[in-house]
Every structure is written in structure tokens, then in C-alpha cells.
Amino acid sequence: MPWVPPSSSIPQAASPPVTGYRNGGPHRLEAGEWTDDTTMALALADSIGTAGWDLNDQADRYVQWWKTGKYSVNGLCFDIGITTRSALGDYVADKDALASGDRSDRASGNGSIMRLVPVPIRYADLYPKKVEDISRLAGESSLPTHASEQCVSACRYLATVLAALIHGEDREEVLSPDWQPLQQLNDIKPLHPLIQEIAQGSFRQKQPPVIHGSGWVVKSLEASLWAFHDAETFEEAVLKAVNLGDDADTTGAICGQLAGAYWGESGISESLRSGLARMDMIEKALAGIVGT
């Protein structure tokens, strides 16, 4: 059975284009506050920085967010995906993060690629000589909540792309269907056909509304790459992603990972940096994984 978005993820009527931080939205957040995408990334970063590579520890920290609001911008778990909540419930019962994520195609949401970036940041030194290792870690990071092959493949591909961009590789080369590390990924284990289609450049051939924000990992990854691949600035890329609508925070978060890896912090405008809520939490998490 293919993945089907929950009713809350079905596209709604268009709203005025986003041009910067603004308050409101379904969770009534203040301008510059962030959602579960960043929260889960902070939890993952804290786990890696504190415990090394331990999937159960990663899942424990996701549960702390779910149950107590830890890592949230406002101390509350105000938004958690259905697939994530179900998987964490199974983890609480069995304490086995390798088995808690649903492996079926119907559970192929975007909840593991939205939080992925701590993995390529921490393990960037594995690239390019140890693509197999960074691919394995990225795929494993999906398992506690999103174990479908679509999700695992998306994490493997995205983490490798992010590591290459962090190393300063040319964007066109990295996103090329002939990119050598892409061949390496497929030699290690073939990517899921739907992820392979994206890696081959499907995002270049489409435009909105065919390209759109979505809770489905496939469409979410495709939309994020579409927004990133020809943008001239970090801000342009992220705003293009967010303005695709629907699961806008996650499309923006995934595209933001790509844009951040490519342009770096210095490429982010001062207005975006100064307007971001709880920068202290983000800087603390980053310090934990880069050793500063």
C-alpha cells in the first residue's frame, strides 16, 4: 500500500507568500520559532554529542521531547507526526530502536530526513573515502521512527549529498545523475527506485504544482531539491521551499539543510540569523557534535 498523507497534510488554499519570519500558523508560534523538524535534529545532535552512536539513546531523546517537551522551542510537544508517535510508542514498550520504526511503504513520511543534518555534520570526515560508513549511519538514523526502504534510502542519499556540499563540492556535480558517490551508494545497496528517480534529476524536470510540499518522503525530498538546485542564495532557496505550501516547515527544513551545507552560516542573511528563536539551543547542539 502506498503512503497516504493524513488529512492534515492535504494541501489547503493558498495563503500570502512567505517573505520572512512571521507569527501564527497552526501552532500559533512567534516569529522565528521552529517546529518538530529542528526539535528532533537537536535531540539527534545531543545524542550523538553525548552518547556517540547509539540508536536507543537517540530514541530515548525523541521520547523525552514527546513526553516532556525537551528540545522544543517553547518546552511543549505541540506537533508530532503520526508515524513518529506510533514508532516511539513501540519503542517505549520494547526498548529496541532497531525494530520500532514501521517498515511498510505506508509509513514513508518525511520525519527522518527532516532531522538528518547532525549525521553528516558529525561524520563529514567519512566522506569521500568512506561513503559506505556515512551511508550506513544515515540509514540507521531513520530506523527508530521511519524504517521503510523509501525513508532509509532518502536518508542515505541526502546525507551523502550534504557531506559532499559541506566539503565544498560543486553543486551541479553533486546533483548530477553521473555523480560518482551516487554510483557508490547504489553499489553498496541500490536506492529505492523512487529515490533513485530523484537522484537522477526528476526535480529538474518538474515545476509547481507537480512539485509541491508533502509529508511523503519522496515528494518532500524532490521538492527540497527543486527549491535548492538553482537558487542563488540561501534565503531564496528556503523561501522557495516554504512557499510550496502544505508541509511547509519540513520542506523548508530539508532545503535548509542543503542550503546551509552549500552556503554555510556566513551565507545566511543577518535578518534570518538574528530573528531565529533560541539560537542558544542550536549553538549548544552544534558545539556538541563538532567538538567546540
Secondary structure, 3 states (H helix, E strand, C coil): CCCCCCHHHCCCCCCCCCCCCCCECCCCECCCCCCHHHHHHHHHHHHHHHHCCCHHHHHHHHHHHHHHCCCCCCCCCCCCCHHHHHHHHHHHHHCCCCCCCECCHHHCECCCCCCCCHHHHHCHHHCCCCHHHHHHHHHHHHCCCECCHHHHHHHHHHHHHHHHHHCCCCHHHHCCCCCHHHHHHHHHCCCCHHHHHHHCCHHHCCCCCCCCCCCEHHHHHHHHHHHHHCCCCHHHHHHHHHCCCCCHHHHHHHHHHHHHHHHCHHHCCHHHHHHCCCHHHHHHHHHHHHCC
